[in-house]
Amino acid sequence: MNTRNILDLKGKQLTSLPDSLGESLDLEELDLDQNQLTSLPESVGLLSKLKTLSLYNNQLSSLPESVWQLTNLRLLNLADNHFTSLSEGLGNLTNLQMLDLGHNELTYLPESISNLRNLNFLYLSNNRLTSLPRSFEHLGNLIYLNITDNQLDSLPESIGALKGLIELRLITIGLQRCRNLWTS
């Protein structure tokens, strides 16, 4: 019997959430995928036991600062939204193991991403990234990194320090850009 406290509101066409969501103090998993959310209530930061927060395929362009207080999060899925940037508060989520930021409009990543030392899977595909933070070398537990379909001209040398990296996906960058990656 599964005793985890899960709230699955996937595909309910929700446009907003009540502040009372923050009263679900024992909630461990919150699935809000495939809705029409443009914002989250600040009270989401009160869900201190939350381990999974999935917001895939909504209309979000920002998150309340309280989200960065959810330090028990293991999985954060923000894919297929409208984020152009993320708060440095992202670095507070030091227990994250999987972070999906794919299919957004990100032009850069906060330097604090280097604090996510438990991260195993990082999806950054289909954004507008032109560079990656040099601090990537601190993501020593990273196994999988997907950076396809971005605007990268080069990779930081620190990528080479990721000894546990099993799969690096960067295949869909242009041929000229690919040459630049290996000659710099």
Residue pairs with C-beta under 8 A, 6 or more apart in sequence:
4 28
4 29
5 24
5 26
5 27
5 28
5 29
5 49
6 27
6 28
6 29
6 30
6 31
7 24
7 27
7 29
7 30
7 31
8 29
8 31
9 30
9 31
9 32
9 35
10 31
10 32
10 33
10 34
10 35
11 33
11 34
11 35
12 35
13 35
13 36
14 32
14 35
14 36
14 37
15 35
15 36
15 37
15 38
16 37
16 38
16 39
17 32
17 37
17 40
17 41
17 44
18 41
19 41
19 42
19 43
20 43
21 41
21 43
21 44
21 47
22 41
22 42
22 43
22 44
22 45
22 46
22 47
23 43
23 46
24 47
25 46
25 47
25 48
25 49
26 49
27 47
27 49
27 50
28 49
28 50
28 51
28 52
29 50
29 51
29 52
30 47
30 50
30 52
30 53
30 54
31 52
31 54
32 53
32 54
32 55
32 58
33 54
33 55
33 56
33 57
33 58
33 77
34 56
34 57
34 58
35 57
35 58
36 58
36 59
37 55
37 58
37 59
37 60
38 58
38 59
38 60
38 61
39 60
39 62
39 64
40 55
40 60
40 63
40 64
40 67
41 64
42 64
42 65
42 66
43 66
44 53
44 64
44 66
44 67
44 70
45 64
45 65
45 66
45 67
45 68
45 69
45 70
46 66
47 70
48 69
48 70
48 71
48 72
49 72
50 70
50 72
50 73
51 72
51 73
51 74
51 75
52 73
52 74
52 75
53 67
53 70
53 73
53 75
53 76
53 77
54 75
54 76
54 77
55 77
55 78
55 81
56 77
56 78
56 79
56 80
56 100
57 79
57 80
57 81
58 80
58 81
59 81
59 82
60 78
60 81
60 82
60 83
61 81
61 82
61 83
61 84
62 83
63 78
63 86
63 87
65 87
65 89
67 89
68 87
68 89
68 90
68 92
68 93
69 89
69 92
70 93
71 92
71 93
71 94
71 95
72 95
73 93
73 95
73 96
74 95
74 96
74 97
74 98
75 96
75 97
75 98
75 99
76 93
76 96
76 98
76 99
76 100
77 98
77 100
78 99
78 100
78 101
78 104
79 100
79 101
79 102
79 103
79 104
79 123
80 102
80 103
80 104
81 103
81 104
82 104
82 105
83 101
83 104
83 105
83 106
84 104
84 105
84 106
84 107
84 128
85 106
85 107
85 108
85 110
86 101
86 106
86 109
86 110
87 110
88 110
88 111
88 112
89 112
90 110
90 112
90 113
90 116
91 110
91 111
91 112
91 113
91 114
91 115
91 116
92 112
92 115
93 116
94 115
94 116
94 117
94 118
95 118
96 116
96 118
96 119
97 118
97 119
97 120
97 121
98 119
98 120
98 121
98 122
99 116
99 119
99 121
99 122
99 123
100 121
100 123
101 122
101 123
101 124
101 127
102 123
102 124
102 125
102 126
102 127
102 146
103 125
103 126
103 127
104 126
104 127
105 127
105 128
106 124
106 127
106 128
106 129
107 127
107 128
107 129
107 130
108 129
108 130
108 131
109 124
109 129
109 132
109 133
110 133
111 133
111 135
113 133
113 135
113 136
113 139
114 133
114 135
114 136
114 137
114 138
114 139
115 138
116 139
117 138
117 139
117 140
117 141
118 141
119 139
119 141
119 142
120 141
120 142
120 143
120 144
121 142
121 143
121 144
122 139
122 142
122 144
122 145
122 146
123 146
124 145
124 146
124 147
124 150
125 146
125 147
125 148
125 149
125 150
125 169
126 148
126 149
126 150
127 149
127 150
128 150
128 151
129 147
129 150
129 151
129 152
130 150
130 151
130 152
130 153
131 152
131 153
131 154
131 156
132 147
132 152
132 155
132 156
132 159
133 156
134 156
134 158
135 158
136 156
136 158
136 159
136 161
136 162
137 156
137 158
137 159
137 161
137 162
139 162
140 161
140 162
140 163
140 164
141 164
142 162
142 164
142 165
143 164
143 165
143 166
143 167
144 165
144 166
144 167
144 169
145 159
145 162
145 165
145 167
145 168
145 169
146 167
146 169
147 168
147 169
147 170
148 169
148 170
148 171
148 172
148 173
149 172
149 173
150 173
152 170
152 173
152 177
152 181
153 177
153 180
153 181
154 180
154 181
154 184
155 170
155 181
159 165
159 168
170 181
173 181
